[in-house]
Structures are given as structure tokens and as C-alpha cells.
Amino acid sequence: MQTVISKDGTQIAFDKIGQGPALILVGGAFHSRSIDPRMTQLARLLSKYYTTYHYDRRGRGDSTDAQPYAVDREIEDISALIKDSGRSVYLFGMSSGAVLALHAAAQGLDIKKLAVYEPPFNSGNDDARKAAERYTKQLNLLLLENRRSEAVELARRSWGTPPNIIAVMKQTPAWSMFESVAPTLAYDNEIMGDGSLPEKLVASVTIPLLVIDGGASPLFMRNAAKGVKDAAPRAQYRTLEGQTHEYDQAVLAPVLIEFFSS
């Protein structure tokens, strides 16, 4: 484990493995190095070609935190990792981490290419906005009262995890890990805004962009990916047949390598 100090003094922990051009991986909600074996394995596969940065976003794992939160603070964290690399980087973002990565690219950080997997934007209609507002109010109340397990369950239900699967997850050691990073669900919520596609922000991403979705993912996920592709001036779109939001890293890694190396 290594660390960098972000602009506001927050310590950002990361693993750096491999050799070659620098590639930073940005995880989504609940992600940290100790929780997400999928991203850890993806980092290992990519490290054959890149110096791969797998980091804990602020408030998670071995990284520290500071208040008040702002999306700009997380962009500064990515900037600190870029500075550590000493060069321009490739960036990959997953789920809400994909949205954070879009924000970072829109601010003009030294990023050569960006790939995102299923940024979870909603349809943007009235029903979707109202649902997002209800979720935000419920989540904030649970976190204010430090009801972390209920906050985790709310998030999982909102993302479509079946109740029987949630019940099984509660009996595993992973549940306590999810509870440990539950406060950062509010951070991802702020990154997502009202959940609708921020077309102006995406349009300002002028670097080469690859938008990826899974062929077996829900329709709203696929529509969101297509919307990002349509809004960005230099975007490509790729569907991984048979994949869902829980991607197979052995399927995703070659696609990222092809894009970043081309």
C-alpha cells in the first residue's frame, strides 16, 4: 500500500502494480480495495500492460476523509494520483465511479483516454426524479441516525437487489464491510445529482471516451450508456454480450487494453 496527500490534506491509499503507462481505476459505491475482489482482479490483469493504480476513494478502506464533502474534493484526489504518476494517465470508472471519472475529465485533468462502465443514470423523467428524491431523503436520514445496516439495505434495494439476496448477504462478513463505508453512499449520491444524464458535462469531455455496457444489463443501464455515447463528442460504444453490472473482469480487461493501446 502507498499513499498520496490530496489538496485538502486527505490521505488517499492505493496499490500500484505493473509497468507501463499509468492507468487509474475509479470504483463505484461500496468499492474499496478490501471489499471489491472484482476490481482487484481487474487491476492485476491490466498490470501486465499498465502501471495500474487501484485506490480507496476518500472515506473508504485505508483512505482518510474530511468534511464538508464536495465532488471537487474527489476530483482533487484523482489529480493527486495523476501527480504521483508523473505523467498523463488513462482512467477507468465503474458505475458511479464512472460518473466521477466523467467529472474529472470535464475539468481538464491530465487524462489521455477515459473508459466508463455503465454510469447508472436514470431516464430523467418525473417518476425517476421523484424516486431519486425519495431515496436521497431516506438515505440521509438513515445516515444521520447512524443506521448503517438499514442504509446499506436501502441502497441495495434501490439498485434492484432481490430481498432474498439481501438476506443472504446480511449473513456474510461482507455486510459489515459494506456498513463500514455506508456514509460514503451520500458521496456517490451527490456525484449522481438527480440521476439524470448531465448532457452539458458529458459534452465537455473532449478526450477519447469508451462507453461500455453489458448485454444482459437492465434496459435503463444500457440506455444510460447510449446516452453518454451520444452526448460526448469523441465517444465509442461497446456492449459486452452476456455481461451485467457485475462484469467478468476477464471479459472486460481485453476491451480496456484494446482501447487504451490503440
N, C-alpha and C positions, 0 to 999 in steps of 0.2 A: 504494500500500500504506500502511495505517495500522497502529498497534499499540496494545494496551492491556496493562497490567500486572495479572496475576492476583494473588490473595491471597498466594500463596507466592513471588511475585517472577518467575514465568514470564512471558515476553513472548509475547503472542498476536497474530499478524499477521492482517490481514483487508483485504479490499476492501469499500468501502462505495459502493454505486451507487444512483441513483434518488432519488425523493422520495415522501413519504407515510408511512404508519405503518411502524414498524420491523419487519423480518422477518429472523430469523437462520436460516441453513441449516447443519445439522449433518451432516457427511459420515460415511460408514461406513469400514470397513477399507480401507487403501491410499489413501484420499482425501487429497488436498491440492490447493491451488489450481493447482499446476503440473502435476498428474497427471490430474485428472478434468475433461476438457472438457465432459462432460455437465452436471455441476453448475454449471460456469462459464456455460454457455449458459442453464441454468435461471435462474440469478441475473439474467442480462440480460433474460430475458423477464419475470420478476417485477418488475424495477426500473422498469417502466412504471407500476406501481401502488404500489410499496413502496420504502422505504429499505432496501435489501437488504444484509445482512451475510453475506459469504462468507469464512469464516475457515479457517486452518490449525489443526487440533487440535494440542495440545502434542506435541512430538517430530517434527513434520512440517513440511516446507516451510520457511517463514521464521519459524515459531514456535520458541521455545526449549523446554527441558524441565527437569525437576527430579526428583530421586529422594528418597524412595521414591514409587512411583506409588500412587495411590488414585483410585477413581471420583469421590470427593468433589472432588478437585483439578480434574477436568474440569468438574464442575458449577460450581465457582468460576470457571472460565474463561468459561462461558456467562453467569454472573452479572456478570462484568466487562464483557462485551459489552452486556448489558442496561443496565448503569450508563452506558456510553458513549452509548447511545441516548437516555438521559434520560427514558424512558417505558416503559410496558408494551409487550411485544413479541408478535408471532406467532412461532411456532417450527415448523420443519420438519425432521424427521430421516429419514435414509435408512439402511436395513439396520441394522447395529449402532449407527449414529448415531441411529437411531430409538429404540433401547433406552436410549441415553444421554439422549435427549430425554425419555423417559418418567421416568427417574430425576430429571431436573431439575424436571419438572412435579410429581412426587410430593413433592419437597422444598419446594414452595411458592414457587418463583421467580416473578417478576412477568411471567407469561405469560398472555396473553388467550385464545389458542387454540393448539392443537397439532395438527399433521398428521404422520402417520408412514407411510412406505412400506416394506412387507414387513420388519418386525422378524423376524430369522431364528431364531425359537425352534424347538426340536425337539419331538418328540412327548412327551418326558418319561418314556418307558418305560425299562426296564432297559437294553435294547440301545442306545438313544440316549444314556443317561447314560454307559455304558461307552465308547462311541465318543468322547464328549466328553472323558472322562478320558484316553483314549489320545492323542487329538490334543493335549491340553494338555501331557502329559509329553513327547511328541515335539517339540512346538514349543519348549518351554522349554529342552530340551537343545540343539537347534539354535541357538537364540539365545544360550545360554550359551557355546557354542563359536564364536560369530560366523559361523555358516554361513548367511548371509543368503539366498543364492540357493536353498538347499535349504528354508529356512523359507518362502520365497515359494511354492515349488513345492508344499510340503505343504499350505499354506493353499488354494491353487488347486485341488488335487486334492480336498481335503476339501469344498470348495464345489461340486464336480461339474464342474469344467472338464475337458474331454477331454484326454488326453495329447497328441494331435496338435496341439491348440490351444496347449497349454503350450509345446510345442517351437517353434512359430512365434513365440509371444510372447517367448521367450528370445532371439530374433534381432533384436528391435526395441529402440530406445532406451528404451522404456517399462520394460523389465525392470530396468535399472539404477536407475530411479526407484522402482520397487517395492522393490528392495533397500535403498534409502536410508531407507525408512520401515518396513522389516521389524520392527525392535524394537517398534514400536507395535502389532503384531499381538497381543502379550501384553496390551496395554491393552484392546483390543476383547474379548479372551478373558475378561478379568476382568469387564468390563461384562456379558458374556453369562452369567457364572456357569456352571452345569452345562448351560446351553442350554434348560432348561425354562421355561415361561411363569411368571413371578412374579406370581401372581394377586393377592396382597395388595398388592403395589406398584402394579399397574395399577389396582386398585380404589380406590386412594387418589388417583388422578388425577381430580379433580373438575371441571376446566375442560372446555369443549367440545373433543372429540377426533375427528379424522377418520382412520380406518384404511383404507389403500389397498393393494390388491394388483393383480397383473397376471393377466389371464385365461389366459395361456399359461405362467404360472409353475408350478414343481413343486407337487405337492399339499401337501407339508409347509409350504411358504411360505403357501399360501392358508389352510390350517388354522390356522397361527400368527396370521395377520391376523384371522381369525374369532374366535379365542380371545381376542385383545386386545379386540376389539369387545365380546364377551360379558362380559368381566371389568370393563370400565370403565363407570362409571355414566352418562356423558353422551357416549357414542361413536356415531358414524355409521360405516357401512362402504360402501366403494365399490370396485368392480372395474373396471379399465381393460381392456377386451376387446383381445386380441391382444398385450398387453404382457407382458414378462418382468421379471426383476430388473434387466435393463439397459433401463430405461424410455426412451421417447421424450419428451424434455423438452417438445416442442410439444404432446404429448397430456396430460402431467401438469400443466403450468403453468395451463391454464384451470380445472382441477379445484381447484387450490390457491387460485386467485384467487376462485373462486365461494365456497369455504368461508370463507376469511378475510374476505371482503367482506360476507357475508350477516349 
